[in-house]
Amino acid sequence: MEEIQLQDITYSDKQVSILLATEELISVKGYSATSVRDIAQAAGMNIAMISYYFGSKEKLLEALFVYRIDSSRVLLQSLLENTLLDPFQKLEVLVQSYVDKWMNNLPFFQIMNREPAIKEIKEISKLVNATKQRNQGIVAKLIEEGQSKHFFRSNIDVTLMMHTITGTLMSVCNNTEYLKLLYQAEEIPTEEFVAMLRLRLNEHLLHLLKTSLSAPETTT
């Protein structure tokens, strides 16, 4: 498998403004229907400035993914190195970090889940896969720590565990309006409803993972 090198990149305020405008437009209109001119107008800049910073619309979308999906590495690594929290406390921080990341960036994850261009642009596909693999590798070490301390059972499929987390979040992000109907919350403002979903997701995922990961109690 070809390996892509993940690097830390810092963007200026102007570049971030362009990336956020790109994110908002593509989440609503789609990649194909969004022009560089649309993005320039939304960001309050001229097209030449976007070309100077990013070169092309394809490179702009790639930069958006670099900006958004690399943020979890630092938190996961710090969890791995933390000696004050027990494995269940680390699991709680892990779940909350994933829920917060998705719920705070709904437009981005809607792009990630729905946009055909993600698969068509090979560099983005490589970047997404490399980030997922790296993060899963760190989570696997967190699970191994919990197993060595007898908090977690021995036979855990970390790959499916991560798909349980991201699959649940993906479904919620793609069905917020339907969930409003199910929860009889059509009259609740979207911001308030998302805050409610955040709490429910944290509670649901943490309970689900604690139940499935816990080592069986030993009797004396």
Legacy VTK file of the C-alpha trace (Angstrom):
# vtk DataFile Version 3.0
C-alpha trace
ASCII
DATASET POLYDATA
POINTS 220 float
0.000 0.000 0.000
1.362 3.434 -0.925
2.008 5.506 2.181
1.381 9.234 2.341
3.472 11.386 4.648
1.352 13.412 7.051
2.753 16.832 7.895
1.695 19.633 10.207
0.727 22.721 8.195
-0.141 26.131 9.615
-2.534 28.368 7.680
-2.739 32.154 7.904
-5.950 33.979 8.860
-6.616 34.824 5.198
-6.115 31.217 4.160
-8.459 30.019 6.918
-11.111 32.501 5.749
-10.877 31.038 2.254
-11.043 27.470 3.582
-14.119 28.201 5.711
-15.886 29.848 2.768
-15.017 26.798 0.650
-16.383 24.459 3.301
-19.673 26.322 3.653
-20.314 26.604 -0.090
-19.412 23.017 -0.971
-21.508 21.636 1.895
-24.529 23.432 0.407
-23.903 23.443 -3.371
-21.499 20.559 -3.889
-17.966 20.644 -5.292
-18.884 20.690 -8.992
-21.403 23.531 -8.620
-19.049 25.709 -6.554
-16.708 27.928 -8.544
-13.518 29.645 -7.434
-15.329 32.919 -8.109
-18.090 31.890 -5.666
-15.472 31.136 -3.036
-13.654 34.424 -3.628
-16.887 36.390 -3.213
-17.838 34.510 -0.037
-14.363 35.055 1.442
-14.267 38.729 0.412
-11.124 38.261 -1.687
-10.210 38.269 -5.343
-9.638 35.136 -7.407
-5.937 35.930 -7.819
-5.465 35.708 -4.043
-7.011 32.223 -3.955
-4.834 31.111 -6.856
-1.770 32.510 -5.076
-2.500 30.613 -1.848
-3.864 27.344 -3.206
-3.332 27.146 -6.961
-6.594 25.435 -7.966
-10.017 24.423 -6.693
-8.796 20.839 -6.343
-5.828 21.934 -4.221
-8.165 24.146 -2.206
-10.374 21.172 -1.320
-7.274 19.161 -0.453
-6.116 21.975 1.862
-9.524 21.993 3.563
-9.055 18.330 4.425
-5.546 18.935 5.752
-6.916 21.786 7.888
-9.793 19.767 9.333
-8.805 16.145 9.768
-5.340 16.410 11.332
-6.543 18.052 14.551
-7.207 14.808 16.464
-3.605 13.546 16.387
-2.310 15.797 19.176
-5.192 14.907 21.504
-4.882 11.160 20.873
-1.126 11.224 21.423
-1.498 13.211 24.654
-4.081 10.669 25.867
-1.659 7.853 25.161
1.059 9.572 27.190
-1.236 10.607 30.071
-0.432 8.803 33.341
-3.158 10.425 35.464
-6.256 9.010 33.763
-7.289 5.370 33.930
-8.278 3.569 30.677
-12.010 4.188 31.155
-11.377 7.917 31.722
-9.287 7.968 28.557
-12.134 6.248 26.710
-14.493 8.979 27.917
-12.161 11.721 26.610
-11.774 9.830 23.325
-15.537 9.589 22.769
-16.130 13.231 23.700
-13.349 14.406 21.384
-14.844 12.539 18.410
-18.372 13.746 19.140
-17.197 17.359 19.559
-15.115 17.230 16.385
-18.042 16.001 14.284
-20.769 18.123 15.859
-18.639 21.297 15.760
-17.887 20.792 12.058
-21.094 19.445 10.549
-20.589 21.103 7.119
-17.137 19.517 6.735
-18.263 16.020 7.660
-21.282 16.334 5.400
-18.823 17.071 2.579
-16.673 14.129 3.628
-19.655 11.758 3.678
-21.504 12.923 0.560
-19.100 14.549 -1.894
-18.103 12.318 -4.875
-15.010 14.481 -5.493
-13.418 13.021 -2.346
-12.946 9.667 -4.077
-12.075 11.235 -7.416
-9.213 13.375 -6.089
-6.586 10.775 -5.208
-4.539 12.969 -2.856
-7.596 13.590 -0.675
-8.483 9.901 -0.599
-4.898 9.057 0.408
-4.902 11.760 3.071
-8.185 10.581 4.590
-7.078 6.944 4.652
-3.647 7.754 6.093
-5.177 9.875 8.851
-7.701 7.189 9.753
-4.949 4.556 9.885
-2.685 6.704 12.026
-5.460 7.591 14.480
-6.618 3.986 14.693
-3.037 2.937 15.471
-2.961 5.320 18.446
-6.391 4.162 19.647
-5.194 0.544 19.386
-2.375 1.391 21.806
-4.918 2.950 24.194
-6.924 -0.277 24.061
-3.792 -2.370 24.627
-3.016 -0.265 27.710
-6.512 -0.929 29.063
-6.103 -4.640 28.380
-2.738 -4.805 30.145
-4.342 -3.172 33.208
-7.345 -5.544 33.031
-9.908 -2.809 32.346
-10.755 -4.114 28.843
-11.400 -7.652 27.610
-8.748 -9.328 25.484
-10.537 -9.925 22.156
-11.356 -6.427 20.880
-11.640 -5.622 17.164
-10.348 -2.028 17.150
-11.175 -1.568 13.460
-14.867 -2.311 14.013
-14.856 -0.312 17.249
-13.686 2.764 15.329
-16.312 2.108 12.646
-18.941 1.945 15.394
-17.938 5.439 16.527
-17.559 7.061 13.107
-20.492 5.186 11.566
-22.835 6.417 14.287
-21.561 9.974 13.923
-21.842 9.803 10.136
-25.452 8.656 10.326
-26.334 11.435 12.781
-24.619 14.122 10.679
-26.464 13.002 7.565
-29.882 12.749 9.221
-30.235 15.712 11.582
-33.600 16.780 10.124
-34.987 13.238 10.360
-33.726 12.958 13.942
-35.588 16.172 14.758
-38.751 14.411 13.620
-38.018 11.282 15.658
-37.298 13.305 18.790
-40.375 15.500 18.136
-38.086 18.533 18.114
-39.122 20.270 14.882
-39.747 23.548 16.708
-36.388 23.563 18.490
-33.739 25.857 16.919
-31.032 23.885 15.108
-28.258 25.077 17.404
-30.176 23.941 20.481
-31.037 20.604 18.871
-27.390 19.942 17.925
-26.392 20.653 21.545
-28.959 18.086 22.686
-27.684 15.553 20.144
-24.131 16.110 21.347
-25.098 15.105 24.896
-27.076 12.078 23.727
-24.243 10.920 21.461
-21.679 11.199 24.233
-23.845 9.208 26.610
-24.863 6.595 24.019
-21.392 5.921 22.594
-19.682 5.866 25.978
-22.237 3.416 27.381
-21.987 1.253 24.259
-18.187 1.112 24.326
-17.851 0.624 28.075
-20.312 -2.257 27.915
-18.608 -3.946 24.960
-15.001 -3.351 26.061
-15.200 -4.092 29.786
-13.282 -7.070 31.042
-15.484 -9.640 32.784
-15.499 -9.389 36.549
-13.562 -12.081 38.321
-15.011 -13.789 41.363
-12.869 -14.556 44.375
LINES 1 221
220 0 1 2 3 4 5 6 7 8 9 10 11 12 13 14 15 16 17 18 19 20 21 22 23 24 25 26 27 28 29 30 31 32 33 34 35 36 37 38 39 40 41 42 43 44 45 46 47 48 49 50 51 52 53 54 55 56 57 58 59 60 61 62 63 64 65 66 67 68 69 70 71 72 73 74 75 76 77 78 79 80 81 82 83 84 85 86 87 88 89 90 91 92 93 94 95 96 97 98 99 100 101 102 103 104 105 106 107 108 109 110 111 112 113 114 115 116 117 118 119 120 121 122 123 124 125 126 127 128 129 130 131 132 133 134 135 136 137 138 139 140 141 142 143 144 145 146 147 148 149 150 151 152 153 154 155 156 157 158 159 160 161 162 163 164 165 166 167 168 169 170 171 172 173 174 175 176 177 178 179 180 181 182 183 184 185 186 187 188 189 190 191 192 193 194 195 196 197 198 199 200 201 202 203 204 205 206 207 208 209 210 211 212 213 214 215 216 217 218 219
